[in-house]
């Protein structure tokens, strides 16, 4: 966040676009008046829509849902719900699952176990968290779909912030199935191509990504900032802790097609709570 904010302030933009909105940490921190938010997960987008339009109803349903293994298992298996009920259950699962992880299998079925009862949805209404999120969401257009369908409409006056799954050519990171479809290396290249087209139309873009030589090679013509953040999620406990990531900045007004690029080291350590990756709070 301390690194992204100065970059956003230095870019002239009127509309904020985030095609992998996930938990929306940057969106809620920036609180833009006009935004387009998208994700491939329909349950997530429905949750945002309901929080925006029917916040009181979502909170009312959440307050009546006890935190227990039995209720969690029943809610996790349920598929035929919609509207505010579906949003409340989506947020309930997010707040009570192990580590707050949102992960599904190939059939699109949530497969994260119960978190043990220490995590509860109370924080969503305590301090009016969802009410404040609802207010920020009022200026947002919410879309379900692939990132490319959103980025292709970006142009002059837009800034695009992309936080995709960190796919590499030869391995998966263990947390790349937030929907039934896996984000793979070909999608990384497709994202870069889509963003370049948007930049040529006048948009600017910031892309977060894994710090890997192949990613740096893919974006070799762009401005790259190395940052550090804390990760509490990993398959192996020894892999948890401070990890290195990249921020790739492509500005419409300073676009250079050539070999020149800027790579600088940032000592900013950015703590991001990965467990909140699928909903406000």
Beta strands, then each sheet from edge to edge (+ up, - down):
strand 1: 15-18
strand 2: 35-39
strand 3: 140-144
strand 4: 158-163
strand 5: 204-210
strand 6: 223-231
strand 7: 241-250
strand 8: 263-271
sheet 1: 3+ 2+ 1+ 4+ 5+ 7- 6+ 8+
end
